Amino acid sequence: MMQITKPVNFENVVSMEDLSAQDVMSFIHEAIEFKQGKQIELSRPVYAANLFFEGSTRTHTSFEMAERKLGLQVLNFDPANSSLKKGESMGDTVKTFQAIGADVLAIRDKHNEYYKDLIEDPNIHLGIANAGDGSGQHPSQSLLDMMTIYEEFGHFEGLKVAIVGDLAHSRVARSDMEVLTKLGAHVYFGGPKEWYTEDFQKYGEWLPIDDLVDDMNVMMFLRVQHERIAADENGSFSAERYHKVYGLTAERESRMLPDSIIMHPAPVNRDVEIADELVECDKSRIFRQMENGVFVRMAIMTSMLRYRGLVKESY
């Protein structure tokens, strides 16, 4: 196990590419401490807001729960009734929150790397946690996935992890494949082979799902993202056929290793990527992932508050 010194502090948390293996382990260990009851003391009242320009249940409410557990005061934001509808830029929206006193923001947007203009703007000083950018990155989801795997196995070195499903449109797949490789796991891919694009090939090989289920420690499934798929593909999509060819059926689950686990970032389309009766089976860690998401996001927010000197610490 890696030795942990001080908890990490980051100005912003926007991409897994920015994090070393040591950083990832530091986030995991602090998240586990929060899960065990750790609390922080703030040096003054701290304010947060969650700017979600794409729909979300888990990530949005998880960030808010994390902020409230840390003792932050959360400002309401409704994009449907904001000045963005009047033509205001995202940058000016962020600067507005900064001007009224917000310290940290969690932001989700449909555009890849939306955060680059924000973190490179010399007039923006508050902390930004990327809650998902298009098909790019999803660092908090990746960290909660890593926490869930670490809790289960106590290490990453040598683990075999398969990521199966809509690879081409998945920010989760991209974030996870990068960090799993840094941590020493062996990554494999499954699902429709046309979605196994060049950017995945350097991280692991594609195999049919019937070859994967017999040998993997972790089977991680992804939702088919119909909102990012061309109309003709959606028109010809058959949930029944997809499940039969690429999904986790009861027969496939019966062949998995005894100590292997099933994961999914959710929302789950039952009987598409995973059979309904397997979503909450003994091997499933899907709702554990959601639980861990709160503690990981507490660690992310604490990291940015620590960077700004807003956390009272004793070492």
Secondary structure, 3 states (H helix, E strand, C coil): CCCCCCCCCCCCECCHHHCCHHHHHHHHHHHHHHHCCCCCEECCCCEEEEEECCCCCHHHHHHHHHHHHCCCEEECCCHHHCHHHHCCCHHHHHHHHHHHCCCEEEEEECCCCCHHHHHCCCCCCCEEEEEEECCCCCHHHHHHHHHHHHHHHCCCCCCEEEEECCCCCCHHHHHHHHHHHHCCCEEEEECCHHHCCHHHHCCCCECCHHHHCCCCCEEEECCCCHHHCCHHHHHCCCHHHHHHHHCECHHHHHCCCCCCEEECCCCCCECCCECHHHCCCCCECHHHHHHHHHHHHHHHHHHHHHHCCCEECCC
